[in-house]
Amino acid sequence: MAIKPGHDGSIAAVEDGRLLWCLESEKDTFPRRVALTPTTVLAAAEGLGRIPDVVALGGWEKPRIGGAIGAGYEGVDTVQRSTVRFFGKDVELFSSSHERSHLMMALGMAPHNDSDLTAVLVWEGVSGVFHLVDREWRVVRTIPVLSAPGERYAFLFSLADPTFPDRGRTARQDGSGKLMALASYGNPDDADADIIAAIDRLLKIDDLNPAPKGDFADTVLYNAGVESEATKTAAALLSRRLFETFAAAALHEIPAGLPLRISGGCGLNCDWNAAWRDLDHFSDVFVPPCTNDSGSAIGTAIDALAHHGSIQPLDWDVYSGLEFVYDCVPDASRWQPVPRNDTELAAAIASGRVVSWVQGRWEIGPRALGNRSLLAEPYSTATRDRLNWIKQREDYRPIAPICREEDLADAFVESFPDPYMLYFRRVRSPRLGAVTHVDGSARAQSVTQASNPSVYSLLSAFAEETGMGVLCNTSLNLNGQGFVNRMSDLIRYSEARGIDDMVVGDVWYRRSR
């Protein structure tokens, strides 16, 4: 049983090389990135079935006063092992650093490869390094590139935000995702001397926590407004400069033809992931769906397994969260339950209806992959605007498509599979207005009959209805909260946000008006 302390709290259980579950505390409508909650601990205790043989504690840093929790935050050499009493039983207590959790997550969740060396890029809030790892998952070389790439990226959003204070705060945690959307509106070649100078300073400073916004009061980006043209241009320039910095190090320091594994919050940037694929330096690129701290507990569990001699890929499934909780029955005077009929449901979606869609266990990682989703037709830009209103998001945020694998070539220029929604691709079909970002890109998830039978069946019915097996797919949550995972919250959510259709498993609830 592995535990992630600090923000993005989670607990994962692994038995005999197989992931049983990973429970992220933010899910079930808790605040995004929240630390471990009592309900998560209780759910883990219920799900374990017996006392674990090993309790694996991810390393972290104590807030405010400093000092290490477990093996601490940085470095890849420190591992701690001891025996402790755990609910009356002697168990092994294992701890390795937070940086190692990312390293081992990337190695252990990736498919098997026969290379003598593997390159692992750990880039996140604090760390920005490549590691070269041998067949036994031993680090043989570390290549520091740039500290705190994630904090630098998030800081730009806070710098431009007039509501963010000059001193004493960590950069906005939601800033990175929003800046990724804004960067698509800008052109780095349009940056003038003032913007270039500000980005140069941002890339050179050593300490970004707390965010040194006041030190940038003399720059053109200070309180410029997050949707200003200057911020959009700066976002595009910073995105380019950060990738170029790490790509240059890779080309200079890492032999061509090695597999690349990516971990850390920067691995959620779909532009950068696509650029790594297109660099043509690595034999293949793999990014886990939980590449940010949501997968850190899994990485620590993999590390503990490796120290017990299991140097092999983890057996895992992306749908390894909790089952949906039926804590109430929808009021029959407001919600009419009928058996799910995908042909009728596809017709309803094509007519403009938005569906709260729940199937099986929730997805690990931050992205909805067809089990906790809002689904809608992908053609009208009004649908994009309505989905952003439902989720209380800014109107510049794009909506992602979910697509049958066999429809990828008709819908998009690049037709490679992406089951975890981690890469941007160019939209080919002019019909797909709701899922086409301002720069003509989309962050598509591809599905097959095997990967997600329920949503594949609906996509197939929608293809029969409209000619293309593509839908809008955004996470079933309110802004700033994790996935909805119980019936009482789903009802409140749907009624409050004007959603008239809920599908839970094989039951379609239609709202009475």
Rosetta blueprint (number, residue, H / E / L):
1 M L
2 A E
3 I E
4 K E
5 P L
6 G L
7 H L
8 D L
9 G L
10 S E
11 I E
12 A E
13 A E
14 V E
15 E E
16 D L
17 G L
18 R E
19 L E
20 L E
21 W E
22 C E
23 L E
24 E E
25 S L
26 E L
27 K L
28 D L
29 T L
30 F L
31 P E
32 R L
33 R L
34 V L
35 A L
36 L L
37 T L
38 P H
39 T H
40 T H
41 V H
42 L H
43 A H
44 A H
45 A H
46 E H
47 G H
48 L H
49 G L
50 R L
51 I L
52 P L
53 D L
54 V E
55 V E
56 A E
57 L E
58 G E
59 G L
60 W E
61 E E
62 K L
63 P L
64 R L
65 I L
66 G L
67 G L
68 A E
69 I E
70 G L
71 A L
72 G L
73 Y L
74 E L
75 G L
76 V L
77 D L
78 T L
79 V E
80 Q E
81 R E
82 S E
83 T E
84 V E
85 R E
86 F E
87 F L
88 G L
89 K E
90 D E
91 V E
92 E E
93 L E
94 F E
95 S E
96 S E
97 S L
98 H H
99 E H
100 R H
101 S H
102 H H
103 L H
104 M H
105 M H
106 A H
107 L H
108 G H
109 M H
110 A L
111 P L
112 H L
113 N L
114 D L
115 S L
116 D L
117 L E
118 T E
119 A E
120 V E
121 L E
122 V E
123 W E
124 E L
125 G L
126 V L
127 S L
128 G E
129 V E
130 F E
131 H E
132 L E
133 V E
134 D E
135 R L
136 E L
137 W L
138 R L
139 V E
140 V E
141 R E
142 T E
143 I E
144 P E
145 V L
146 L L
147 S L
148 A L
149 P H
150 G H
151 E H
152 R H
153 Y H
154 A H
155 F H
156 L H
157 F H
158 S H
159 L H
160 A H
161 D L
162 P L
163 T L
164 F L
165 P L
166 D L
167 R L
168 G L
169 R L
170 T L
171 A L
172 R L
173 Q L
174 D L
175 G H
176 S H
177 G H
178 K H
179 L H
180 M H
181 A H
182 L H
183 A H
184 S L
185 Y L
186 G L
187 N L
188 P H
189 D H
190 D H
191 A L
192 D L
193 A H
194 D H
195 I H
196 I H
197 A H
198 A H
199 I H
200 D H
201 R H
202 L H
203 L H
204 K H
205 I L
206 D L
207 D L
208 L L
209 N L
210 P L
211 A L
212 P L
213 K H
214 G H
215 D H
216 F H
217 A L
218 D L
219 T L
220 V L
221 L L
222 Y L
223 N L
224 A L
225 G L
226 V L
227 E L
228 S L
229 E H
230 A H
231 T H
232 K H
233 T H
234 A H
235 A H
236 A H
237 L H
238 L H
239 S H
240 R H
241 R H
242 L H
243 F H
244 E H
245 T H
246 F H
247 A H
248 A H
249 A H
250 A H
251 L H
252 H H
253 E H
254 I L
255 P L
256 A L
257 G L
258 L L
259 P L
260 L E
261 R E
262 I E
263 S E
264 G L
265 G H
266 C H
267 G H
268 L H
269 N L
270 C H
271 D H
272 W H
273 N H
274 A H
275 A H
276 W H
277 R H
278 D H
279 L L
280 D L
281 H L
282 F L
283 S L
284 D L
285 V E
286 F E
287 V L
288 P L
289 P L
290 C L
291 T L
292 N L
293 D H
294 S H
295 G H
296 S H
297 A H
298 I H
299 G H
300 T H
301 A H
302 I H
303 D H
304 A H
305 L H
306 A H
307 H H
308 H L
309 G L
310 S L
311 I L
312 Q L
313 P L
314 L L
315 D E
316 W L
317 D L
318 V L
319 Y L
320 S L
321 G L
322 L L
323 E E
324 F L
325 V E
326 Y L
327 D L
328 C L
329 V L
330 P L
331 D L
332 A L
333 S L
334 R L
335 W E
336 Q E
337 P E
338 V E
339 P E
340 R L
341 N L
342 D H
343 T H
344 E H
345 L H
346 A H
347 A H
348 A H
349 I H
350 A H
351 S L
352 G L
353 R L
354 V L
355 V E
356 S E
357 W E
358 V E
359 Q L
360 G L
361 R E
362 W L
363 E L
364 I L
365 G L
366 P L
367 R L
368 A L
369 L L
370 G L
371 N L
372 R E
373 S E
374 L E
375 L E
376 A E
377 E L
378 P L
379 Y L
380 S L
381 T H
382 A H
383 T H
384 R H
385 D H
386 R H
387 L H
388 N H
389 W H
390 I H
391 K L
392 Q L
393 R L
394 E L
395 D L
396 Y L
397 R L
398 P L
399 I L
400 A L
401 P E
402 I E
403 C E
404 R E
405 E H
406 E H
407 D H
408 L H
409 A H
410 D H
411 A H
412 F E
413 V L
414 E L
415 S L
416 F L
417 P L
418 D L
419 P L
420 Y L
421 M L
422 L L
423 Y L
424 F E
425 R E
426 R E
427 V E
428 R L
429 S L
430 P L
431 R L
432 L L
433 G H
434 A H
435 V H
436 T L
437 H L
438 V L
439 D L
440 G L
441 S E
442 A E
443 R E
444 A L
445 Q E
446 S E
447 V E
448 T L
449 Q L
450 A L
451 S L
452 N L
453 P H
454 S H
455 V H
456 Y H
457 S H
458 L H
459 L H
460 S H
461 A H
462 F H
463 A H
464 E H
465 E H
466 T H
467 G L
468 M L
469 G L
470 V E
471 L E
472 C E
473 N E
474 T E
475 S E
476 L L
477 N L
478 L L
479 N L
480 G L
481 Q E
482 G L
483 F L
484 V L
485 N L
486 R E
487 M H
488 S H
489 D H
490 L H
491 I H
492 R H
493 Y H
494 S H
495 E H
496 A H
497 R L
498 G L
499 I L
500 D L
501 D E
502 M E
503 V E
504 V E
505 G L
506 D L
507 V E
508 W E
509 Y E
510 R E
511 R E
512 S L
513 R L
